[in-house]
C-alpha cells in the first residue's frame, strides 16, 4: 500500500513539474508572450477605471439587468445685453427648458423615450415613444390620440403608410424600442468579451509570426532597454484574422442583441446577412502588411509601435501608430498616429492623470490635416467625497488659424449605489462675442424604478380604414406646420 502511495505521489509530482514546464514554455513563446501582454494591458486599464469610477461602474452594471429611468434637463442663462441685442426677453429664456427622458426594463420588455419642451413658461405636450412586449406607442402634439402599432403588424402598417411593399428583408426590430434599448453588458462581461476576441485573433496566427528581441527605446524622454515581442501580419494573415473575427461576431448573441437593431436601422439586411457581406468583401480588399511591436517591462506593455504599410489598399500609404503608457495609481500616456496620406498627416494624444480621490487630468489632442493644426486641451480638477464627485473642467480649443476658444464645465455627480440613484448638476459656460452664456444640465437616474407603459385607449393604426389613415397623415402635416410656425414666432 505504501509503495502504491509513493508511486501515485511520484506521478503527481512529475505531472505538476511537467505542467509547470509546459506553462513556462507556453508563456515564454513569443506568441503567448504577446497574448499575455495584451491581456495584462486590458486588465490594468480596466482596473484603473473600475477603481476610479467604482460607484458609477456599479450603477452601470445594475442597469444591465435592472429596470431604470433617467432624465436630462437642459436650460440656459444668457446675458441681458446679448438678449437685448437679439430682441429676446430675459424672462422667455429663463422659463424655457428641454427635458429628455429614457427608461428600459429588460425583464418586462418595457421602454420609454420622451422629449418635453417648455417654451416661455408653457409646457408643450410631450413627444413620447413607448413600448411593451406587444406593441409600440407614439404620443405627440401632432395628433389627438395616442397611436399604437402591434409588433406583429409592423410590416403591414409600414406598407400602408409608405404606399408600397416593404423591402424583402424588412426587419421589424429596427422599429422596436425594446430592441433599440436592449441591455448592454457589465464591465466584467465587457472584459471577458475583449479577451475572447483577442484570443480569436491570436488563434488565427502561427507561432512563426511572432519574434522575441531586446531594444533600446525612448520612454517618456528616457532611454530604456526593454524586451520586445513583434507580430508580423501579411495581407493573407490579416484576411484570415478578419474572417475568424467575423465568424465569431456572427454567432455572438450578446453582440447581436446590442448592435443588431442598429445595423438593421441603416440596412434592410439582417445582422447575420450584414456580417456575411462583410466577410465576402474581405477577399476583394488589399490590406497590406502590419508589423506590431510591444516593448515589455515584465509582462507589462510600456510602449507599442505598429507599422502598417499599404494601408487602405494604397501601396504608398504607410501608417505608424506609437503609444507609450504607464498605468498604476496615476496614468501617463502619449499616443500618436502618423500617415503618409496627406489628407490626415498625424493625430496625437498626450496627457496625465495624477492622484487618487483628488485627481488632476491634463490631456491634449492634436490633429494635423493637410498641414493645418487643430488642438483641444482638457484640464480637470476632480474631487471625490464619498458618493459625490466634483469636476471643474477647462477646455481650450485652438483652431487652424491659431485662434483660441474657451469653455468650462463645473458640476457634481452623486452616485448613490445603496439607494440605486444617480444625480448630477452641471454648467457649461462660454462666451459669444464677449458675452457670457451658460448651459445648465441636470440629470437624474433611478435604477430599479419600474416603468408603467399603458395603452390608454391608443388607436391601433392597422385597424384604421385607408380614408382614416390618410386623414391622420393630413392632420399631422397641418399640425407640424402650425407647431413650427409657433416656434418660429
Helices and strands as residue ranges (DSSP letters): H 2-28, H 30-52, H 54-65, E 68-78, H 80-86, H 90-94, E 97-105, E 110-119, E 122-123, E 127-131, E 135-139, E 147-150, G 151-153, H 154-162, G 172-175, H 177-180, H 187-203, G 207-209, E 210-219, E 222-233, H 235-250, H 253-264, H 271-282, E 289-297, E 300-309, G 311-313, E 318-327, E 331-339, E 346-354, E 358-369, E 372-385, E 388-398, E 404-416, E 421-432, E 435-447, E 459-460, G 461-463, H 466-488
